[in-house]
Amino acid sequence: MRGVRRAVLALCFGVAGAVLLRLVGGSATVPERGGWRELEGPELR
């Protein structure tokens, strides 16, 4: 039973840490470079 409690406690700490990093972490801006773009002109061949 002690092992189950420790596993649940570790899981709770992991979830809390992930939520904290998600809320406090870096900004959610869209990258300005890279990704998909429409092909034009001779690039279509």
C-alpha positions as CSV (number, residue, x, y, z in Angstrom):
1,M,0.0,0.0,0.0
2,R,2.9,2.3,0.7
3,G,4.2,1.9,-2.8
4,V,0.8,2.9,-4.3
5,R,0.7,6.0,-2.1
6,R,4.1,7.0,-3.3
7,A,3.3,6.4,-6.9
8,V,0.1,8.6,-6.6
9,L,2.0,11.3,-4.8
10,A,4.8,11.3,-7.5
11,L,2.1,11.4,-10.2
12,C,0.4,14.4,-8.5
13,F,3.8,16.2,-8.2
14,G,4.5,15.5,-11.9
15,V,1.1,16.8,-13.0
16,A,1.4,19.9,-10.8
17,G,4.9,20.6,-12.2
18,A,3.6,20.2,-15.8
19,V,0.7,22.6,-15.1
20,L,3.0,25.1,-13.5
21,L,5.4,25.0,-16.5
22,R,2.5,25.3,-18.9
23,L,1.2,28.4,-17.1
24,V,4.4,30.2,-16.3
25,G,6.5,28.9,-19.3
26,G,7.4,30.8,-22.5
27,S,5.0,32.8,-24.5
28,A,2.7,31.2,-27.0
29,T,3.7,33.3,-30.0
30,V,3.5,31.9,-33.5
31,P,7.0,31.4,-35.1
32,E,7.7,34.0,-37.8
33,R,9.9,31.7,-39.9
34,G,9.6,28.2,-41.2
35,G,6.5,26.1,-41.7
36,W,4.3,25.8,-44.8
37,R,4.1,28.4,-47.6
38,E,2.4,28.6,-50.9
39,L,4.6,27.8,-53.9
40,E,4.6,30.4,-56.7
41,G,6.0,30.6,-60.3
42,P,8.8,28.2,-61.3
43,E,8.8,26.5,-57.9
44,L,5.6,24.6,-59.0
45,R,7.5,22.5,-61.5
